Structure formats: structure tokens, C-alpha cells
Amino acid sequence: MIEFMTTLHLRIYEAVSSMRLARAAGDEEQVRAQAAEIADLADIAARHGVDISCAYTELAHAA
């Protein structure tokens, strides 16, 4: 489970970083793609009994 959590958080971190870079570059399509990735990862976590949506779902909706 620890490996799953580490991988999950790393993927979310990468998606958030990419979303911020895309926003700074004005690439709204990429911002939306990264927001969808964050939402998908939060859903995956929830299916495995890990509630991280409170921390990341708002980021996805903010895009």
C-alpha cells in the first residue's frame, strides 16, 4: 500500500506541476488535460479506499 500511495502522490504532483506550467504558458487545453488527470487519480485513490479527493479535486475544478 505504501508503494501505491507513493506512486499516486508522485503522479499527482507531476500532474499539478504540469498544469501550473501549462497555465503559465496559456495552454488551456493542457490545463484541462492535467485537471482531468488529477481527477482520475483521485478517483483511483478512492476506489482503493484512500480519500485524497479533498486535497486534489479542488485543483481539478479550479482549472
SEMAR-678024 format. One line per field, with one value per residue (C-alpha): residue number from 1; residue in one letter; chain; x, y, z. Coordinates in Angstrom, 3 decimals. Layout:
N
pos	[NUM:...]
code	[A:...]
unit	[A:...]
c1	[X:...]
c2	[Y:...]
c3	[Z:...]
This chain:
63
pos	[1:2:3:4:5:6:7:8:9:10:11:12:13:14:15:16:17:18:19:20:21:22:23:24:25:26:27:28:29:30:31:32:33:34:35:36:37:38:39:40:41:42:43:44:45:46:47:48:49:50:51:52:53:54:55:56:57:58:59:60:61:62:63]
code	[M:I:E:F:M:T:T:L:H:L:R:I:Y:E:A:V:S:S:M:R:L:A:R:A:A:G:D:E:E:Q:V:R:A:Q:A:A:E:I:A:D:L:A:D:I:A:A:R:H:G:V:D:I:S:C:A:Y:T:E:L:A:H:A:A]
unit	[A:A:A:A:A:A:A:A:A:A:A:A:A:A:A:A:A:A:A:A:A:A:A:A:A:A:A:A:A:A:A:A:A:A:A:A:A:A:A:A:A:A:A:A:A:A:A:A:A:A:A:A:A:A:A:A:A:A:A:A:A:A:A]
c1	[0.000:2.870:4.237:0.774:0.488:3.957:3.263:-0.117:1.201:4.107:1.743:-0.500:2.485:3.634:0.139:-0.173:3.270:2.388:-0.928:0.806:3.334:0.561:-1.409:1.674:2.154:-1.500:-2.148:-5.726:-6.143:-3.195:-4.535:-7.819:-5.988:-3.928:-7.007:-8.711:-5.638:-5.796:-9.500:-8.854:-6.071:-8.314:-10.954:-8.385:-7.358:-10.981:-11.537:-8.639:-10.017:-7.711:-9.534:-7.339:-10.070:-10.397:-6.844:-6.858:-10.398:-10.495:-7.397:-9.082:-12.198:-10.131:-8.727]
c2	[0.000:2.382:1.882:2.599:5.786:6.945:6.360:8.021:11.132:11.338:11.175:13.817:16.046:15.709:16.481:19.548:20.766:20.266:22.033:25.043:25.205:24.937:27.698:29.940:29.245:29.967:26.420:25.938:22.608:21.182:22.710:20.857:17.619:17.797:18.667:15.563:13.509:14.816:13.974:10.474:9.866:10.996:8.530:5.723:6.512:6.456:3.052:1.770:3.240:6.263:9.571:12.238:13.945:16.769:17.855:17.438:17.609:21.365:21.713:19.837:22.012:25.184:24.509]
c3	[0.000:0.708:-2.804:-4.235:-2.184:-3.181:-6.868:-6.632:-4.932:-7.368:-10.347:-8.803:-8.072:-11.686:-12.997:-10.765:-11.829:-15.494:-15.006:-13.460:-16.310:-18.874:-17.174:-17.132:-20.850:-21.572:-22.838:-21.624:-23.429:-21.492:-18.269:-18.804:-19.645:-16.461:-14.401:-15.791:-14.868:-11.294:-11.064:-12.451:-9.942:-7.088:-8.321:-8.466:-4.904:-3.760:-5.373:-3.277:-0.066:0.001:0.350:-1.162:-3.122:-0.614:-1.408:-5.180:-6.506:-5.920:-8.106:-10.916:-10.697:-10.467:-13.924]
